[in-house]
Amino acid sequence: MTRYRNTAEQTIVHVDRAAAEMRRNIPVVIGAGDGALVVAAAETVIPATLDHLQALTGTVPVLAITANRAAVLHINPTGEDVLLIRIDDHMRNEGLEPVVDPADDLATPLKGPFRKSDEALTTAHHAAIALAKVARLLPAAVAATLPAKDPWRWARDHDLLYVEADEIFSYERAAASALTRVAAARVPLADAEDTRIIAFRPPAGGIEHLAIVIGDPSPHDPVLARIHSECFTGDLLGSLKCDCGDQLRGAIAEINRAGGGVVLYLAQEGRGIGLINKLRAYSLQDQGFDTVDANERLGFLADERLFEPAAQMLRAMGFDKVRLMTNNPDKVAGLEACGITVVERVPHAFPSNRHNEGYLATKKKRSGHYL
């Protein structure tokens, strides 16, 4: 049996494995104090998956979706963040994709009918949604109640992974707190030749985040810093739909002119929903929805990012005070909540173009950005 050095490492390994199984359409057992479930990602299920879950547990699976997605489907709210929906025959026949994926919402606005399940909402249902998010899938899950008294032993006997709900809920913060420097190299950049890139990763594995260190900033002074969420389309391809590429290259150039600082390049694509879901959100924007509505129609929050990774990387490099380059007040509040003092917010805005002017207007109007 594998031994881990601490509980955080065990959490990271368990949840990473469970997320990988979910992406492969292999059921996972989630345990909690108020009951256990056998779950699969709604995005990946086929009718045979539903039959398999029912045969395994002897209970009828239900569909767990977020309140944001339920609102789009005109399902009356319950006051909970997660709602349970019966999987009726029409959903089995037509598949769950039209229910959980908003790609065709405008083409087929009258979905349903949908009936709420009488099954009690449990901690494990919330954890199933959280695990789908970790797996960078749509935030919806098929769940069958597991009557077994010992779900861990049942999972072992059925060759399925078992994970505790609390491990899923604590995963992101556990991974952030365990970030450790694993590699570094000098990488001269076009706008900042004196640059090093430092890679951070939890010892038990997981997502890597990068620190782009320009010059030799002193840990005794507030460091000029930019928290930048990776954006494949904007940073690498030069997409005009956002201002990410301008912000990244502009931050590097400005920090170099100022004599040094750091860009924290976080693996939180699409405000934390992942690249595939960001592309889905882009498709919804092409249909006329703004960036906030697009994320919420997918079932996510408007912004799913966390700032613990940035704070941990700063501390590991000896910085506890920053001059933060941002237009987003949530970044200031989020970083300070993680124990880093923001002594100054440094404005960091760039001109719009005809492709992103609506996006920037939404960030100002709905997200409170200083633009």
C-alpha positions in Angstrom: 0.0 0.0 0.0 1.3 3.5 -0.9 2.2 5.6 2.1 1.9 9.4 2.0 3.9 11.8 4.1 0.8 13.8 5.2 -2.9 14.1 4.8 -2.6 16.8 2.1 -0.6 14.5 -0.1 -3.2 11.7 0.4 -6.0 14.1 -0.5 -4.3 15.2 -3.7 -3.6 11.6 -4.9 -7.1 10.4 -4.1 -8.9 13.3 -5.8 -6.6 13.3 -8.8 -7.3 9.6 -9.3 -11.0 10.0 -8.9 -11.1 12.9 -11.4 -9.2 10.8 -13.9 -11.7 8.0 -13.5 -14.6 10.4 -13.9 -13.1 11.6 -17.2 -12.9 8.0 -18.4 -16.6 7.3 -17.6 -15.6 4.9 -14.8 -17.9 5.2 -11.7 -16.4 6.5 -8.5 -17.6 6.0 -4.9 -17.9 9.2 -2.8 -18.4 8.7 0.9 -19.7 11.2 3.5 -21.3 11.2 6.9 -24.8 11.4 5.6 -24.4 8.7 2.9 -22.4 7.4 0.0 -23.0 7.5 -3.7 -21.7 5.9 -6.8 -21.2 8.7 -9.4 -20.3 9.3 -13.0 -19.9 12.6 -14.9 -23.1 13.5 -16.7 -21.0 14.7 -19.6 -19.6 11.2 -20.3 -22.5 8.9 -19.5 -24.4 6.8 -22.0 -27.5 4.7 -21.3 -25.4 1.7 -20.5 -23.8 3.7 -17.7 -27.1 4.4 -16.1 -28.0 0.7 -16.3 -24.6 -0.2 -14.8 -25.1 2.2 -11.9 -28.5 0.8 -11.1 -27.3 -2.8 -11.3 -24.4 -2.0 -9.1 -26.3 -0.3 -6.3 -29.9 -1.5 -6.7 -31.0 2.1 -6.7 -32.2 4.4 -9.4 -29.7 7.1 -10.4 -30.6 10.8 -10.4 -29.0 13.7 -12.1 -27.3 16.3 -10.0 -26.9 19.8 -11.5 -26.0 23.2 -10.2 -28.5 25.9 -9.3 -27.2 28.0 -12.1 -27.9 25.4 -14.7 -31.2 24.6 -13.2 -32.3 28.3 -13.5 -31.5 28.1 -17.2 -33.7 25.1 -17.5 -36.5 26.9 -15.7 -36.5 24.5 -12.7 -37.7 26.2 -9.6 -35.0 26.9 -7.1 -34.7 25.1 -3.8 -32.3 27.4 -2.0 -29.5 24.8 -2.5 -26.5 25.1 -4.8 -27.3 21.6 -6.2 -30.6 20.2 -7.4 -31.5 16.5 -8.0 -33.5 15.7 -11.1 -35.2 12.4 -12.0 -33.8 10.8 -15.1 -37.1 10.1 -17.0 -37.5 8.0 -20.1 -37.2 11.0 -22.4 -33.8 11.9 -20.9 -32.6 8.3 -21.3 -33.7 8.2 -24.9 -32.4 11.6 -25.9 -29.3 11.5 -23.7 -28.3 13.9 -20.9 -26.2 16.2 -23.1 -29.1 18.6 -24.0 -29.7 18.9 -20.3 -26.2 19.6 -19.1 -24.7 21.3 -22.1 -26.2 24.6 -23.2 -24.8 24.5 -26.7 -28.3 24.1 -28.2 -30.3 26.0 -25.6 -31.4 28.7 -28.1 -32.2 26.1 -30.8 -34.3 24.0 -28.4 -35.4 26.3 -25.6 -38.3 24.1 -24.5 -36.4 21.3 -22.8 -37.9 18.9 -20.4 -40.3 18.4 -18.7 -38.0 18.0 -15.6 -39.1 16.6 -12.3 -37.2 17.1 -9.1 -36.2 13.9 -7.3 -37.7 13.1 -3.9 -34.2 11.8 -2.9 -32.5 13.7 -0.1 -29.7 16.0 -1.2 -26.5 14.9 0.6 -23.0 16.0 1.1 -21.8 13.5 -1.5 -24.1 15.1 -4.2 -22.3 18.4 -3.6 -19.0 16.6 -3.8 -19.9 14.9 -7.0 -20.3 18.3 -8.7 -17.1 19.5 -7.1 -15.2 16.5 -8.5 -16.6 17.1 -12.0 -15.1 20.6 -11.7 -11.8 19.3 -10.7 -11.9 17.0 -13.7 -12.6 20.1 -15.9 -15.9 18.6 -17.1 -19.3 20.2 -17.1 -20.5 20.5 -13.5 -23.2 17.8 -13.5 -23.1 14.2 -12.2 -25.2 11.1 -12.3 -25.5 9.6 -8.8 -26.9 6.4 -7.4 -27.3 5.9 -3.6 -25.1 3.2 -2.2 -26.9 1.3 0.6 -23.8 -0.6 1.7 -22.8 0.0 5.3 -19.1 0.1 4.5 -18.7 2.0 1.2 -14.9 1.8 1.3 -15.0 -2.0 1.4 -17.8 -2.1 -1.2 -15.7 0.0 -3.5 -12.7 -2.2 -3.0 -14.7 -5.3 -3.7 -16.1 -3.8 -6.9 -12.7 -2.5 -8.1 -13.8 1.1 -7.9 -12.0 4.1 -6.4 -13.3 5.5 -3.1 -12.9 9.1 -2.1 -14.2 11.1 0.8 -16.4 14.2 0.1 -14.2 16.2 2.5 -11.1 15.3 0.4 -12.8 16.7 -2.7 -13.8 19.9 -1.0 -10.3 20.5 0.4 -8.5 19.5 -2.7 -7.8 22.9 -4.3 -6.5 24.3 -1.0 -4.5 21.2 -0.2 -2.8 21.3 -3.6 -2.1 25.0 -3.2 -0.6 24.7 0.3 1.6 21.9 -0.9 3.1 23.7 -3.8 6.9 23.2 -3.9 9.5 24.5 -6.2 10.5 21.7 -8.6 12.5 23.4 -11.4 13.9 26.7 -12.5 15.7 28.1 -15.5 16.8 31.4 -17.0 14.6 32.2 -20.0 15.4 35.5 -21.7 12.2 37.1 -23.0 11.7 39.6 -25.8 10.5 42.3 -23.3 12.6 41.2 -20.3 15.9 39.4 -21.0 16.8 39.0 -17.3 14.0 36.5 -16.5 13.8 33.2 -14.7 10.9 30.8 -14.7 10.3 28.8 -11.5 7.9 25.9 -11.7 5.9 24.8 -8.6 4.0 21.5 -8.1 2.7 19.6 -5.1 5.1 16.6 -4.2 2.2 14.2 -4.7 1.6 15.4 -8.2 -1.1 17.7 -9.6 -1.2 20.9 -11.7 2.0 23.0 -12.1 1.9 26.8 -11.7 4.7 29.1 -12.9 6.4 32.2 -11.4 8.0 34.4 -14.1 10.6 36.3 -12.1 12.0 39.4 -13.8 15.2 41.0 -12.5 16.1 40.4 -8.9 13.3 41.8 -6.8 14.1 42.3 -3.1 11.9 40.3 -0.6 12.3 43.3 1.8 10.2 45.6 -0.4 6.7 45.2 -1.8 7.2 43.3 -5.1 5.5 44.5 -8.3 3.4 41.5 -9.2 0.8 40.4 -11.6 -1.5 37.3 -11.1 -2.3 36.0 -14.5 -4.5 33.0 -15.2 -3.3 31.0 -18.2 -5.2 31.7 -21.5 -4.2 29.4 -24.3 -6.2 31.4 -26.9 -5.0 34.8 -25.8 -1.5 34.2 -24.5 -0.3 31.8 -27.1 -2.6 32.3 -30.2 -3.1 36.0 -29.9 -6.9 35.8 -29.6 -8.8 39.1 -30.0 -11.7 37.9 -27.9 -10.1 38.8 -24.7 -7.3 41.1 -23.4 -5.2 38.3 -21.8 -2.3 38.4 -24.2 -2.0 42.2 -23.9 -2.1 41.9 -20.1 0.5 39.2 -20.0 3.0 40.8 -22.4 2.2 44.3 -21.0 2.9 43.1 -17.4 6.3 41.6 -18.4 7.4 44.8 -20.2 6.2 47.1 -17.4 7.8 45.0 -14.6 11.0 45.0 -16.6 10.9 48.8 -17.0 10.2 49.1 -13.2 13.4 47.2 -12.4 11.9 43.8 -11.5 9.0 41.8 -10.1 7.1 38.7 -10.7 4.2 37.4 -12.9 2.4 34.5 -11.2 1.1 32.3 -14.1 -1.6 30.2 -12.7 -3.1 27.0 -14.4 -6.6 28.3 -14.1 -7.8 28.6 -17.7 -11.1 30.3 -18.4 -11.5 31.7 -14.8 -10.9 28.2 -13.5 -13.3 26.2 -15.7 -10.7 24.7 -18.1 -10.0 25.2 -21.8 -12.8 22.9 -23.2 -15.4 24.6 -21.1 -14.0 28.0 -22.0 -14.5 27.1 -25.7 -18.0 26.2 -24.8 -18.4 29.6 -23.2 -17.0 31.3 -26.3 -19.6 29.5 -28.4 -22.3 30.8 -26.1 -20.9 34.3 -26.4 -21.2 33.9 -30.2 -24.9 33.3 -29.6 -25.2 36.6 -27.8 -24.6 35.8 -24.1 -22.0 37.8 -22.2 -19.0 36.1 -20.5 -20.8 36.0 -17.1 -24.0 34.5 -18.5 -22.0 32.0 -20.6 -20.2 30.6 -17.5 -23.4 30.4 -15.5 -25.4 28.7 -18.3 -22.7 26.0 -18.3 -23.5 25.6 -14.6 -20.4 27.3 -13.2 -20.0 30.4 -11.1 -19.0 33.5 -13.0 -15.5 33.0 -11.6 -14.2 29.7 -10.2 -10.6 30.8 -9.5 -8.8 30.6 -6.2 -5.8 32.7 -5.1 -4.1 30.3 -2.7 -1.6 29.1 -5.3 -0.5 32.7 -5.9 -0.1 33.3 -2.2 1.8 30.1 -1.6 4.2 30.8 -4.5 4.9 34.4 -3.2 5.6 33.1 0.3 7.9 30.4 -1.1 9.9 33.1 -2.9 10.1 35.2 0.3 7.4 37.9 -0.6 4.6 38.8 1.7 3.8 42.3 0.4 2.9 43.2 -3.2 2.1 46.0 -5.5 -0.6 44.2 -7.5 -1.1 44.9 -11.2 -4.8 44.4 -11.7 -8.1 46.0 -12.5 -10.0 43.3 -10.6 -10.9 44.2 -7.0 -11.6 40.5 -6.3 -7.9 39.7 -6.9 -6.9 42.3 -4.3 -9.4 40.9 -1.8 -8.6 37.3 -2.6 -4.9 37.6 -2.2 -5.2 39.5 1.0 -7.6 36.8 2.3 -4.7 34.4 1.8 -2.3 36.4 4.0 -0.5 38.5 1.4 -0.6 42.3 1.9 -1.5 44.4 -1.1 0.1 47.8 -0.5 -1.0 49.2 -3.8 -3.3 48.3 -6.7 -1.5 49.2 -9.9 -3.9 49.9 -12.9 -3.3 47.5 -15.8 -5.6 48.2 -18.7 -5.3 48.1 -22.5 -7.3 49.5 -25.4 -10.2 47.3 -26.6 -10.8 46.1 -30.2 -14.0 45.3 -32.0 -13.8 41.7 -30.9 -13.4 42.2 -27.2 -15.1 45.5 -26.4 -18.3 43.8 -25.2 -16.2 41.4 -23.1 -14.4 44.4 -21.4 -17.6 46.2 -20.9 -19.1 43.2 -19.1 -16.0 42.9 -16.9 -16.6 46.6 -15.9 -20.3 46.5 -15.5 -20.9 43.0 -14.0 -17.6 42.1 -12.4 -16.6 45.5 -11.1 -13.3 45.8 -12.9 -11.7 49.3 -13.0 -11.8 49.8 -16.7 
